Amino acid sequence: MAQEPRRARLTREELRIWRNYIETAEALRARLEGRLQSESAMSSADYRVLLTLSEAERKTLRSSRLAELIGWQRSRLSHHLGRMEKRGLIRRTTCADDPHGVEVVLTDLGAERFRHGSVPHLRAVHELFVDALTPEQLVQVDDVTAALRRHLDLDPGR
């Protein structure tokens, strides 16, 4: 009879660290999202799409590439893009080189809303995250984040 693989158990200290990390990250995310919504009337999902498009060449990406970059399923992105398109933030067009592909284009209104929303959002990031840490702690956060991203293979194309 084959032995079951031994379950990895967390120590009390590891579990405490994990829970503190998750609870703190969730509280930070919720506060940043709340501030973004109240100060710019933009959801964090809108912001993420607009940020990614604003960084793209010609402010345009294939929808499949956009989904990959923001880590969403294509169906979720498609539904969200439909809502953003109705508000004039983005425009979808057929790809010139692939009649089945869709390109997502940042509109002038979308770029303006992104710029307008970025000011209070970045201020909130500074107040809620950067101000809480010393310069040395920021370097440590960067090191930990880089180790996690490597372990999770989150930067294969960068």
Backbone as CSV, one residue per row, in Angstrom:
resi,resn,N_x,N_y,N_z,CA_x,CA_y,CA_z,C_x,C_y,C_z
1,MET,0.835,-1.153,0.000,0.000,0.000,0.000,0.901,1.245,0.000
2,ALA,0.584,2.208,-0.901,1.383,3.428,-1.011,1.112,4.344,0.169
3,GLN,2.176,4.959,0.632,2.029,5.907,1.735,1.502,7.233,1.204
4,GLU,0.623,7.843,1.999,0.165,9.183,1.647,1.312,10.149,1.883
5,PRO,1.416,11.155,1.022,2.471,12.141,1.249,2.238,12.849,2.581
6,ARG,3.320,13.121,3.248,3.235,13.791,4.545,2.727,15.219,4.350
7,ARG,1.727,15.587,5.125,1.172,16.930,5.036,2.136,17.925,5.642
8,ALA,2.324,18.980,4.937,3.155,20.055,5.481,2.328,20.801,6.509
9,ARG,2.860,20.922,7.683,2.163,21.635,8.746,2.862,22.951,9.012
10,LEU,2.051,23.936,9.265,2.604,25.231,9.624,2.792,25.283,11.133
11,THR,3.879,25.892,11.530,4.057,26.131,12.967,3.091,27.245,13.372
12,ARG,2.902,27.389,14.661,2.046,28.488,15.143,2.575,29.834,14.669
13,GLU,3.876,29.983,14.707,4.495,31.243,14.293,4.296,31.477,12.791
14,GLU,4.482,30.448,11.967,4.256,30.582,10.529,2.798,30.928,10.239
15,LEU,1.889,30.279,10.924,0.463,30.553,10.740,0.131,31.983,11.170
16,ARG,0.690,32.451,12.271,0.474,33.820,12.732,0.966,34.826,11.697
17,ILE,2.159,34.588,11.174,2.738,35.488,10.164,1.865,35.498,8.914
18,TRP,1.450,34.322,8.463,0.611,34.206,7.276,-0.706,34.968,7.457
19,ARG,-1.383,34.742,8.574,-2.667,35.414,8.823,-2.482,36.923,8.910
20,ASN,-1.448,37.364,9.593,-1.194,38.808,9.677,-0.957,39.398,8.285
21,TYR,-0.196,38.701,7.483,0.080,39.166,6.115,-1.223,39.272,5.318
22,ILE,-2.025,38.221,5.296,-3.268,38.195,4.521,-4.244,39.255,5.022
23,GLU,-4.440,39.327,6.329,-5.390,40.295,6.889,-4.937,41.735,6.626
24,THR,-3.654,41.995,6.729,-3.133,43.337,6.488,-3.231,43.699,5.014
25,ALA,-2.864,42.775,4.137,-2.957,43.037,2.695,-4.409,43.301,2.290
26,GLU,-5.336,42.541,2.842,-6.752,42.738,2.526,-7.246,44.084,3.049
27,ALA,-6.867,44.458,4.267,-7.276,45.752,4.816,-6.701,46.903,3.991
28,LEU,-5.443,46.787,3.587,-4.813,47.808,2.755,-5.526,47.912,1.415
29,ARG,-5.792,46.778,0.779,-6.490,46.770,-0.512,-7.866,47.410,-0.384
30,ALA,-8.614,47.038,0.657,-9.966,47.571,0.845,-9.934,49.086,1.063
31,ARG,-8.987,49.563,1.855,-8.908,51.007,2.098,-8.504,51.765,0.842
32,LEU,-7.549,51.210,0.091,-7.154,51.864,-1.156,-8.310,51.877,-2.157
33,GLU,-9.032,50.772,-2.272,-10.174,50.714,-3.184,-11.263,51.691,-2.763
34,GLY,-11.532,51.771,-1.458,-12.538,52.701,-0.972,-12.178,54.146,-1.274
35,ARG,-10.922,54.482,-1.062,-10.466,55.841,-1.356,-10.527,56.125,-2.851
36,LEU,-10.110,55.166,-3.669,-10.144,55.350,-5.122,-11.576,55.611,-5.576
37,GLN,-12.497,54.804,-5.083,-13.900,54.953,-5.464,-14.463,56.294,-5.005
38,SER,-14.192,56.673,-3.763,-14.776,57.913,-3.241,-14.116,59.171,-3.813
39,GLU,-12.825,59.099,-4.127,-12.111,60.288,-4.582,-12.076,60.450,-6.095
40,SER,-12.369,59.363,-6.829,-12.300,59.480,-8.293,-13.474,58.807,-9.002
41,ALA,-14.387,58.207,-8.235,-15.540,57.503,-8.819,-15.086,56.437,-9.822
42,MET,-13.975,55.797,-9.512,-13.425,54.754,-10.370,-13.176,53.516,-9.524
43,SER,-13.520,52.358,-10.058,-13.244,51.118,-9.340,-11.778,50.745,-9.507
44,SER,-11.305,49.878,-8.639,-9.922,49.414,-8.775,-9.753,48.615,-10.063
45,ALA,-10.813,47.951,-10.495,-10.749,47.205,-11.761,-10.589,48.166,-12.935
46,ASP,-11.362,49.260,-12.931,-11.206,50.283,-13.974,-9.776,50.803,-13.980
47,TYR,-9.280,51.130,-12.790,-7.939,51.698,-12.663,-6.889,50.743,-13.222
48,ARG,-7.036,49.479,-12.909,-6.061,48.482,-13.367,-6.044,48.381,-14.890
49,VAL,-7.225,48.376,-15.505,-7.317,48.323,-16.970,-6.722,49.596,-17.568
50,LEU,-7.114,50.750,-17.037,-6.627,52.017,-17.576,-5.121,52.173,-17.393
51,LEU,-4.596,51.753,-16.256,-3.152,51.801,-16.024,-2.412,50.960,-17.066
52,THR,-2.880,49.748,-17.268,-2.207,48.841,-18.210,-2.257,49.394,-19.626
53,LEU,-3.403,49.928,-20.022,-3.511,50.523,-21.356,-2.657,51.779,-21.475
54,SER,-2.578,52.569,-20.409,-1.796,53.805,-20.468,-0.303,53.513,-20.654
55,GLU,0.140,52.348,-20.216,1.549,51.968,-20.347,1.861,51.266,-21.661
56,ALA,0.817,50.912,-22.409,1.003,50.153,-23.651,1.388,51.073,-24.808
57,GLU,2.112,50.493,-25.751,2.447,51.231,-26.964,1.156,51.622,-27.680
58,ARG,1.084,52.877,-28.082,-0.112,53.442,-28.749,-1.373,53.324,-27.888
59,LYS,-1.209,53.077,-26.584,-2.353,52.979,-25.648,-3.355,51.918,-26.108
60,THR,-2.815,50.854,-26.736,-3.641,49.806,-27.330,-3.049,48.439,-27.021
61,LEU,-3.926,47.484,-26.682,-3.505,46.099,-26.461,-4.567,45.159,-26.995
62,ARG,-4.122,43.996,-27.463,-5.092,42.948,-27.772,-5.765,42.549,-26.466
63,SER,-7.043,42.237,-26.533,-7.765,41.903,-25.305,-7.166,40.681,-24.625
64,SER,-6.668,39.722,-25.392,-6.058,38.527,-24.793,-4.794,38.894,-24.021
65,ARG,-4.009,39.817,-24.544,-2.789,40.265,-23.860,-3.137,41.087,-22.615
66,LEU,-4.156,41.930,-22.719,-4.601,42.712,-21.569,-5.047,41.788,-20.441
67,ALA,-5.821,40.756,-20.774,-6.268,39.786,-19.764,-5.071,39.122,-19.094
68,GLU,-4.088,38.763,-19.887,-2.874,38.124,-19.355,-2.118,39.072,-18.418
69,LEU,-1.970,40.313,-18.826,-1.204,41.277,-18.026,-1.861,41.595,-16.695
70,ILE,-3.189,41.612,-16.640,-3.845,41.947,-15.380,-4.312,40.708,-14.629
71,GLY,-4.092,39.528,-15.222,-4.377,38.283,-14.518,-5.853,37.947,-14.404
72,TRP,-6.633,38.300,-15.425,-8.058,38.011,-15.432,-8.391,36.974,-16.490
73,GLN,-9.485,36.267,-16.270,-10.043,35.398,-17.306,-10.583,36.292,-18.418
74,ARG,-10.526,35.804,-19.652,-11.005,36.610,-20.784,-12.472,36.989,-20.652
75,SER,-13.293,36.089,-20.135,-14.725,36.404,-20.013,-14.952,37.534,-19.012
76,ARG,-14.230,37.514,-17.896,-14.360,38.599,-16.914,-13.955,39.918,-17.544
77,LEU,-12.831,39.900,-18.268,-12.358,41.124,-18.902,-13.373,41.617,-19.925
78,SER,-13.908,40.724,-20.720,-14.865,41.114,-21.752,-16.073,41.825,-21.149
79,HIS,-16.618,41.285,-20.073,-17.758,41.915,-19.411,-17.385,43.287,-18.858
80,HIS,-16.209,43.368,-18.243,-15.789,44.638,-17.663,-15.526,45.665,-18.761
81,LEU,-14.898,45.246,-19.849,-14.640,46.170,-20.953,-15.940,46.700,-21.537
82,GLY,-16.961,45.864,-21.584,-18.262,46.326,-22.074,-18.796,47.477,-21.242
83,ARG,-18.667,47.367,-19.930,-19.116,48.441,-19.038,-18.252,49.701,-19.222
84,MET,-16.949,49.504,-19.386,-16.059,50.649,-19.569,-16.304,51.321,-20.919
85,GLU,-16.600,50.529,-21.919,-16.861,51.071,-23.253,-18.130,51.930,-23.241
86,LYS,-19.154,51.499,-22.522,-20.393,52.276,-22.412,-20.151,53.636,-21.771
87,ARG,-19.152,53.715,-20.891,-18.816,54.981,-20.236,-17.794,55.782,-21.036
88,GLY,-17.349,55.249,-22.175,-16.434,55.975,-23.046,-14.981,55.948,-22.617
89,LEU,-14.620,55.042,-21.698,-13.246,54.992,-21.201,-12.310,54.234,-22.138
90,ILE,-12.845,53.275,-22.842,-12.055,52.474,-23.796,-12.909,52.287,-25.055
91,ARG,-12.251,51.826,-26.116,-12.931,51.474,-27.362,-12.375,50.128,-27.811
92,ARG,-13.232,49.261,-28.298,-12.784,47.974,-28.827,-12.927,47.982,-30.338
93,THR,-11.876,47.474,-31.004,-11.880,47.394,-32.459,-11.368,46.021,-32.886
94,THR,-11.689,45.643,-34.090,-11.184,44.393,-34.644,-9.712,44.574,-34.996
95,CYS,-8.913,43.563,-34.704,-7.482,43.612,-35.032,-7.303,43.644,-36.543
96,ALA,-6.402,44.476,-36.990,-6.131,44.589,-38.418,-5.572,43.286,-38.985
97,ASP,-4.773,42.566,-38.198,-4.117,41.346,-38.683,-4.865,40.067,-38.320
98,ASP,-5.971,40.184,-37.590,-6.724,38.999,-37.174,-8.191,39.382,-36.979
99,PRO,-9.047,38.992,-37.922,-10.455,39.392,-37.828,-11.183,38.822,-36.601
100,HIS,-10.582,37.839,-35.950,-11.188,37.270,-34.738,-10.659,37.913,-33.461
101,GLY,-9.594,38.683,-33.592,-8.994,39.331,-32.428,-9.611,40.700,-32.170
102,VAL,-9.501,41.132,-30.926,-10.032,42.434,-30.525,-8.910,43.243,-29.885
103,GLU,-8.810,44.495,-30.312,-7.874,45.418,-29.689,-8.650,46.354,-28.778
104,VAL,-8.053,46.656,-27.651,-8.654,47.572,-26.686,-7.833,48.853,-26.720
105,VAL,-8.506,49.971,-26.927,-7.852,51.265,-27.084,-8.301,52.190,-25.961
106,LEU,-7.347,52.833,-25.326,-7.633,53.839,-24.304,-8.127,55.097,-25.008
107,THR,-9.313,55.578,-24.659,-9.848,56.800,-25.264,-9.269,58.023,-24.560
108,ASP,-9.474,59.186,-25.163,-9.029,60.428,-24.530,-9.723,60.605,-23.175
109,LEU,-11.026,60.297,-23.119,-11.755,60.397,-21.854,-11.175,59.423,-20.822
110,GLY,-10.871,58.194,-21.245,-10.282,57.210,-20.345,-8.935,57.672,-19.816
111,ALA,-8.115,58.257,-20.692,-6.796,58.767,-20.277,-6.954,59.914,-19.289
112,GLU,-7.931,60.785,-19.534,-8.166,61.917,-18.631,-8.652,61.428,-17.270
113,ARG,-9.581,60.478,-17.264,-10.089,59.928,-15.997,-8.975,59.207,-15.235
114,PHE,-8.119,58.498,-15.966,-6.994,57.810,-15.324,-6.064,58.824,-14.665
115,ARG,-5.696,59.881,-15.398,-4.810,60.917,-14.831,-5.462,61.563,-13.607
116,HIS,-6.737,61.881,-13.722,-7.460,62.508,-12.620,-7.516,61.577,-11.397
117,GLY,-7.750,60.291,-11.618,-7.839,59.328,-10.525,-6.492,58.958,-9.926
118,SER,-5.438,59.096,-10.699,-4.105,58.713,-10.224,-3.595,59.608,-9.114
119,VAL,-3.912,60.880,-9.165,-3.399,61.818,-8.165,-3.852,61.419,-6.755
120,PRO,-5.168,61.293,-6.500,-5.561,60.897,-5.145,-5.186,59.454,-4.814
121,HIS,-5.158,58.586,-5.833,-4.812,57.192,-5.568,-3.360,57.081,-5.115
122,LEU,-2.465,57.750,-5.802,-1.051,57.689,-5.425,-0.811,58.364,-4.078
123,ARG,-1.581,59.410,-3.789,-1.502,60.042,-2.472,-1.921,59.038,-1.390
124,ALA,-2.993,58.274,-1.655,-3.462,57.263,-0.695,-2.429,56.155,-0.522
125,VAL,-1.793,55.721,-1.621,-0.738,54.707,-1.523,0.384,55.217,-0.626
126,HIS,0.736,56.469,-0.813,1.804,57.048,0.012,1.392,57.085,1.479
127,GLU,0.183,57.584,1.757,-0.285,57.719,3.134,-0.463,56.362,3.834
128,LEU,-1.046,55.402,3.127,-1.396,54.130,3.762,-0.285,53.087,3.723
129,PHE,0.666,53.216,2.799,1.709,52.203,2.654,3.097,52.789,2.903
130,VAL,3.511,53.716,2.073,4.884,54.232,2.147,5.153,54.900,3.486
131,ASP,4.217,55.742,3.957,4.437,56.456,5.220,4.529,55.529,6.428
132,ALA,4.002,54.317,6.318,4.026,53.383,7.451,5.383,52.702,7.614
133,LEU,6.244,52.813,6.610,7.491,52.051,6.594,8.713,52.960,6.520
134,THR,9.803,52.489,7.096,11.082,53.180,6.947,11.647,52.834,5.564
135,PRO,12.620,53.604,5.085,13.242,53.249,3.807,13.818,51.824,3.817
136,GLU,14.371,51.412,4.945,14.926,50.057,5.044,13.814,49.005,4.950
137,GLN,12.687,49.281,5.588,11.560,48.337,5.518,10.993,48.251,4.103
138,LEU,10.988,49.368,3.381,10.536,49.326,1.984,11.421,48.404,1.154
139,VAL,12.723,48.469,1.388,13.655,47.576,0.686,13.351,46.120,1.051
140,GLN,13.070,45.864,2.329,12.722,44.504,2.760,11.431,44.025,2.103
141,VAL,10.425,44.893,2.029,9.167,44.529,1.357,9.446,44.193,-0.108
142,ASP,10.290,44.990,-0.741,10.649,44.738,-2.136,11.336,43.384,-2.285
143,ASP,12.243,43.069,-1.365,12.944,41.780,-1.411,11.972,40.613,-1.228
144,VAL,11.077,40.735,-0.261,10.096,39.670,-0.011,9.170,39.512,-1.210
145,THR,8.702,40.629,-1.750,7.816,40.580,-2.909,8.515,39.940,-4.105
146,ALA,9.761,40.300,-4.334,10.513,39.720,-5.448,10.668,38.211,-5.271
147,ALA,10.941,37.765,-4.059,11.082,36.323,-3.798,9.760,35.602,-4.061
148,LEU,8.650,36.180,-3.607,7.344,35.560,-3.843,7.014,35.530,-5.329
149,ARG,7.289,36.619,-6.039,6.992,36.674,-7.478,7.819,35.636,-8.240
150,ARG,9.085,35.470,-7.869,9.914,34.437,-8.511,9.349,33.049,-8.222
151,HIS,9.011,32.799,-6.959,8.486,31.495,-6.549,7.173,31.170,-7.271
152,LEU,6.351,32.183,-7.480,5.058,31.995,-8.139,5.135,32.171,-9.655
153,ASP,6.327,32.449,-10.164,6.563,32.631,-11.601,5.654,33.718,-12.167
154,LEU,5.615,34.861,-11.486,4.730,35.949,-11.895,5.350,36.926,-12.873
155,ASP,6.631,36.844,-13.129,7.282,37.780,-14.026,7.964,37.098,-15.214
156,PRO,7.333,36.074,-15.808,8.052,35.366,-16.878,8.323,36.211,-18.099
157,GLY,7.446,37.179,-18.423,7.629,37.961,-19.635,8.310,39.291,-19.420
158,ARG,8.733,39.577,-18.218,9.346,40.889,-17.961,10.831,40.808,-17.940
